[in-house]
Amino acid sequence: SYTNAAKTALDAARYEEARSHALAWLAKNKDDGEAQGLLWETHFRSGQEAYDRKDWRTATLQWALAVGQKGNFKDVGSLLKTALHCWLDPVEIPAGDFLYGDRKQRQSLNLFRMSRAPVTNIQYKAFVDATHREAPSHWVNGSIPAGKENHPVVNVSWDDAQAFCQWAGVRLPTEQQWEKAARGTDGRTYPWGNQAPRGNLCNFKNIVGDTMPVGHYPKGASPYGLLDMAGNVWEWCENAHEQGGRVLRGGAYNDDASRVGCASRNRDHQSGRDANHGFRVVC
């Protein structure tokens, strides 16, 4: 039977094969508890093996499917969050003073940790799979467009970003945290310094005409090693904007040099979605 074949494959750690047998049976008997349990076990075990070898991506994606499956058989939520936090690769930003805004006002922040890059489509997929939340509108039939797994997720509102953060146990950065992580302590204009942007430093001015995979511009890294803090996508921050809506930082792929500086600000309604709006998180 399908279930016996699934058990045999599962015992041999052939998870894709076991999953295929379980899904074939569930296609005919959607409420079969044994088959549901076998399917769940394939996700749980493959996630555990990936976690043990520090493959945070696979562990996160497999455990998200386990959490989102009908008849969740164990609580793997804390394991999922641990794997996701590792995958987000948080960078420690030390406590201390920095120069903030166009006027370079001295401010001070406590130590915090921020994801090295914006949240990607594939990372957001874990959230969609675990919560059955609606996928972003640019995904095709609920699936990430081919080749864009590691592009920053876009068409997400501030509300969407907040929902991801609440699920993942992280939060959006404040403007001050975002700017210090981008600029360091010396008041530089861009993450890499005061040199004007070029095509090998960031994704701007519609040179490419679309987003690029995160980390594509290592020469444009911030003093702390954070990536894509100029161009690619505007990033939501926690703060309300004084003129209404919520703050976005960093500029996008279709903005010119004046918009991708560390002190540049933008705003949108917290429910607004755009093809150049994304986010990163504080872990």
Number of C-alpha atoms within 10 A of each C-alpha: 8 15 20 13 15 27 24 13 19 21 11 11 15 15 22 16 18 26 24 16 22 26 20 16 19 19 10 9 12 12 13 13 13 12 24 23 17 21 27 25 21 28 23 23 18 21 26 20 14 18 20 11 9 14 16 22 19 20 27 28 25 25 30 27 25 29 24 18 19 13 13 15 14 11 10 14 15 11 16 24 18 16 23 23 19 16 19 22 16 18 18 18 20 15 11 12 16 21 20 24 19 12 9 14 11 12 14 15 14 10 11 16 17 24 24 26 23 28 23 21 23 19 21 20 24 24 23 19 20 20 16 13 13 11 20 23 15 14 16 11 10 13 15 20 13 8 8 16 18 17 24 27 28 25 18 23 22 27 15 20 24 21 15 22 18 12 15 20 16 18 20 24 24 16 21 20 22 25 25 29 30 29 27 23 19 14 23 20 20 26 33 24 19 11 11 12 23 13 12 11 21 29 30 26 22 15 14 13 12 16 22 20 18 19 18 16 17 16 14 25 24 23 19 17 19 25 24 31 32 33 29 33 33 31 31 31 27 20 16 17 16 9 9 11 17 21 24 26 29 27 31 29 23 21 21 17 18 14 21 30 27 30 26 18 18 16 20 20 15 19 12 16 19 14 17 22 24 29 27 27 30 22 21
